[in-house]
Amino acid sequence: MLKILHAFNEIAQAQNQFEMRFRAAGEQKEVKVGHKGQNQVMEVRWLPQEGIWVGSRKLSNRYWNAFGVGEPTLQGSNSIICEINFPLEGVSRAIAGVLAKDEQGVVRVFHRGKIGLTRIAGIGAASTSPMAAFCESAPRQ
């Protein structure tokens, strides 16, 4: 059975490991990223083998992990295609990313909410991933 991480220190450590995997495998680039109506300059990691880039930030209520497809360009803005966000502590029903640990202590990434990736063929706007059957839930907040 998987156990959802909810302690501040557990989530912070898992987020750090999540970021380290991309840092180790990717080339650092400083680029502009965003979506319609908003963008910002940030450090991302380009992973040419996978054809994606990823950038992470700690916000006031969550760890924000943005992903894009294709090599990020230095001119113009690079579109965010997907986000995987984790609450800083506890479980937030408004933040759908979830970190859970298996019996061997390996941390896994899950998403327990709607997936709205209509721009990518084959993924519907209202796909859901029920986690209750797989995880021992953390206390509700």
KOLKOLNU-552611 format. One record per residue: residue in three letters; x, y, z of N, C-alpha, C in turn. Coordinates in steps of 0.001 Angstrom, whole numbers, padded with zeros to 6 digits, always signed. Each point is the difference from the previous one (the first is absolute). Layout:
ALAXYZXYZXYZ ...
***
This chain:
MET+000851-001185+000000-000851+001185+000000+000886+001234+000000 LEU-000401+001000-000742+000700+001277-000033-000534+000900+001103 LYS+000888+000820+000566-000405+000948+001033+000298+001407-000490 ILE-001025+000835-000049+000154+001375-000460+000848+000787+000991 LEU+000975+000756-000515+000828+000856+000849-000790+001251+000358 HIS+000038+000396+001280-000717+001207+000400+000810+000917+000904 ALA+001099-000493+000577+000842+000841+000857+000832+000955-000857 PHE+000145+001231+000476+000750+001035-000718+001383-000500-000413 ASN+000744-000583+000933+001372-000459-000289+000028-001143-001009 GLU-000960-000919+000074-000066-001114-000952-000243+000515-001422 ILE-000945+000919-000126-000323+000538-001317+001167+000820-000548 ALA+000634+000803+000860+001151+000810-000437+001134-000900-000500 GLN+000274-001077+000723+001066-000929-000403-000356-000686-001325 ALA-001246-000413-000148-000426-000663-001236+000046+000973-001186 GLN-000408+001248+000214+000069+001014-001067+001451+000219-000413 ASN+000892+000054+000976+001420+000168-000296+000517-001167-000852 GLN-000380-001215+000336+000406-001171-000788-000580+000080-001413 PHE-001254+000431-000105-000674+000167-001288+000807+000953-000880 GLU+000367+001162+000565+000784+000993-000742+001400-000522-000337 MET+000639-000692+000931+001363-000505-000217+000068-000967-001183 ARG-001042-000791-000189-000027-000931-001141+000112+000776-001318 PHE-000703+001115-000085+000043+000802-001223+001313+000770-000109 ARG+000510+000500+001127+001282+000723-000025+001116-000906-000488 ALA+000004-001232+000453+001056-000944-000372-000061-000379-001474 ALA-001190-000032-000564-000167-000479-001375-000100+001107-001034 GLY-000191+001248+000449-000296+001053-000962+001018+001113-000070 GLU-000097+000736-001087+000851+001167-000248-000726+001250+000505 GLN+000680+000807+000806-000603+001200+000569-000145+001089-001054 LYS-001174+000640-000007-000255+001125-000897-000835+001025+000754 GLU+000251+001264-000243-000789+001103+000562-000891+000515-001125 VAL-001306-000232+000114-000930+000346-001075-001285+000605+000559 LYS-000808+000525-000900-001309+000523+000362-001018-001126-000204 VAL-000815-000268+001023-001027-001034-000098-001340+000595+000404 GLY-001061-000619-000461-001304+000490+000398-001135-000633-000755 HIS-001135+000645+000139-001212-000403-000682-000723+001277-000407 LYS-001089-000128-000675-000727+001150-000527-000206+001071+001072 GLY+000544+001178-000246-000204+001123+000904+001030+000173+001100 GLN+000891-000951+000172+000977+000126+001086+001260-000800-000334 ASN+001169+000607+000257+001258-000737-000142+001032+000581+000955 GLN+001077-000764+000209+001064+000405+000909+001312-000648-000423 VAL+001102+000649+000359+001323-000557-000274+000338-000955+001135 MET+000460-001189-000350+000394-000960+001027+001011-001003-000544 GLU+000673-000645+000921+000944-001056-000351-000789-001274-000249 VAL+000295-000639-001136-000609-001290-000317+001108-000987-000331 ARG-000357-001252-000013+000907-001059-000441-000551-000589-001284 TRP+000825-000025-001023-000348-000583-001294+000495-001429-000013 LEU-000900-000948-000254+000331-001420-000068-000159-000461-001448 PRO+001063+000082-000796-000115-000300-001432-000436-001432-000311 GLN+000398-000968+000825-000396-001399-000242-001514-000151+000032 GLU-000644+000713+000939-001447-000091+000164-000737+001045-000835 GLY+000727+001038-000435-000620+001053-000787-000879+000936+000819 ILE+000309+000131+001308-000788+000879+000870+000920+000906+000809 TRP-000570+001062+000565+000696+000842+000968-000861+000067+001255 VAL+000647+000282+001130-000715+000107+001273+000600+001136+000827 GLY-000861+000744+000657+000421+001058+000907-000808-000100+001286 SER+000644+000249+001127-000666-000138+001301+000194+001244+000846 ARG-001011+000292+000803+000052+001111+000955-000812-000348+001228 LYS+000412+000570+001130-000789-000109+001221-000854+001259+000088 LEU-001309-000165+000032-000927+001115+000123-000533+000054+001436 SER-000888+000909+000277-000486+000180+001372-000781-001196+000528 ASN-000655-000763-000889-000812-001119+000460+000341-001338-000650 ARG+000982-000012-000901+000287-001242-000716+001375+000030-000661 TYR+000449-001204-000385+001152-000138-000888-000581-000044-001409 TRP+000474+000901-000846-000499+000144-001359+001026-000607-000948 ASN-000393-000990-000775+000868-000681-000951-000644+000089-001378 ALA+000606+000809-000876-000544+000238-001340+000807-000778-001035 PHE-000710-000550-000982+000619-000790-001054-000395+000551-001365 GLY+000933-000112-000937-000268+000389-001379+000610-001007-000949 VAL-000420+000057-001246+000467-000934-001029+000905+000737-000979 GLY+001082-000655-000400+000942+000587-000947+001066+000817+000704 GLU+001097+000213-000699+001092+000775+000588-000459+001431+000262 PRO+000200+000492+001238-000437+001365+000302+000826+001020-000772 THR-000691+000982-000550+000640+001046-000778+000354+001185+000884 LEU+001053+000703-000357+000410+001177+000759-000773+001237-000433 GLN-000607-000034-001183-000829+001102-000484-001473-000364+000185 GLY-000793+000949+000453-001419-000252+000196-000251-000818+001259 SER-001234-000445+000143-000400-000758+001175-000188-001469-000346 ASN+000334-000866+000923-000162-001441-000149-001282-000410+000734 SER-000878-000704-000698-001304-000353+000562+000092-001132+001006 ILE-000718+000191+001101-000151-001058+001002-001099-000934-000493 ILE+000328-001274-000117-000945-001003-000472-000647-000732+001167 CYS+000748-000146+001083-000463-000806+001125+000613+000532+001285 GLU-000729-000085+001090+000531+000319+001327-000260-001173+000928 ILE+000965-000281+000851-000182-000963+001085+000359+000752+001271 ASN-001010+000320+000788+000188+000817+001191-000280-000816+001257 PHE+000792+000245+001031-000170-000680+001284-000222+001039+001085 PRO-000900-000255+000951-000167+000935+001114+001270+000023+000845 LEU+000263+001116+000664+001181+000084+000869-000139-000925+001206 GLU-001242-000185+000422-000258-000824+001177-001428-000514-000073 GLY-000210-001181+000522-001347-000547+000057-000513-000409-001363 VAL-001314-000038-000089-000681-000347-001239-000928+001150-000331 SER+000090+000487-001213-000877+001078-000446-000814-000516-001166 ARG-001293+000027+000137-000872-000460-001092+000097+000922-001211 ALA+000532+001206+000182+000157+000945-001110+001301-000236-000770 ILE+000915-000781+000568+001289-000297-000637+000026-001504-000249 ALA-000036-000399-001264-000249-001399-000347+001226-000904+000010 GLY+001217+000555+000039+001184-000843+000060+000127-000621+001380 VAL+000413-001255+000033+000128-000739+001259+001305-000788-000024 LEU+000699+000013+001127+001202-000813+000171-000349-001114+000976 ALA+000343-001227-000357-000294-001142+000862+001213-000916+000049 LYS+000176-000646+001145+001136-000893+000214-000494-001442+000019 ASP+000729-000883-000700-000378-001415+000002+000668-000736+001159 GLU-000231-001302+000089+000529-000803+001112+001522-000014+000074 GLN+000671+000211-001144+001465+000019-000045+000565+001399+000247 GLY-000857+000991+000218+000451+001360+000252+000209+000826-001246 VAL-000395-000521-001161+000144+000732-001252-001169+000973-000129 VAL+000309+001265-000268-001038+001014-000150-000484+000008-001446 ARG-001310+000008-000145-000648-000010-001315-000811+001285-000169 VAL-000156+000433-001245-000777+001191-000324-001349-000449-000565 PHE-001069+000598+000539-001350-000297-000466-000759+001299-000219 HIS-001096-000123-000717-000897+001126-000231-001393-000498+000342 ARG-000698+000696+000889-001296-000495+000432-001172+000853-000459 GLY+000238+000828-000987-001069+000878-000455-000247-000101-001477 LYS-000683+000994-000517-000298+000043-001427+001270+000294-000789 ILE+000059-000569-001182+001108+000258-000912-000601+000697-001207 GLY+000349+001250-000207-000580+000774-001103+001004+000270-001084 LEU+000401-001016-000725+001006+000159-001062-000636-000205-001364 THR-000969+000803-000332-000712-000184-001262+000879+000271-001207 ARG+001118+000712+000185+000891+000283-001132+000804-001224-000415 ILE+000050-001008+000847+000755-001208-000316-000983-001105-000362 ALA+000153-000559-001177-000936-001015-000490-000071-001188+000953 GLY-001209-000480+000195-000190-001203+000800-000227+000241+001475 ILE+000115+001231+000463-000235+000278+001417-001178+000943+000086 GLY-001050-000435+000652-001223+000792+000088+000086+001094+001035 ALA-000888+000967-000122-000021+001155+000886-000444-000356+001405 ALA-000680-001100+000186-000514-000326+001327+000463-001364+000482 SER+001158-000458-000431+000532-001265+000495+000295+000137+001487 THR-000236-001055+000753+000300+000042+001424+000807-001223+000379 SER+000706+000089+001112+000797-001127+000467-000300-000239+001472 PRO-000972-000869+000315-000340-000230+001398+001132-000705+000732 MET+000444+000592+001103+001119-000557+000745-000413-000773+001236 ALA-001235+000118+000421-000419-000595+001267+000269-001497+000068 ALA-000089-000689-001115+000199-001444+000000+001452-000398+000176 PHE+000923+000927-000227+001413-000319+000017+000753+000571+001190 CYS-000560+000995+000664+000741+000721+001037-000735+000018+001325 GLU+000786-000027+001046-000531+000293+001322+000009+001509+000104 SER-001151+000594+000092-000119+001453-000082+000520+000695+001242 ALA+000516+001196-000223+000420+000881+001102-001232+000666+000577 PRO+000090+000562+001194-001157+000682+000575-000466+001129-000909 ARG-001302+000150-000111-000595+001028-000866+000171+001383+000607 GLN+000349+000988-000862+000153+001390+000471-000884+000910-000787 
***
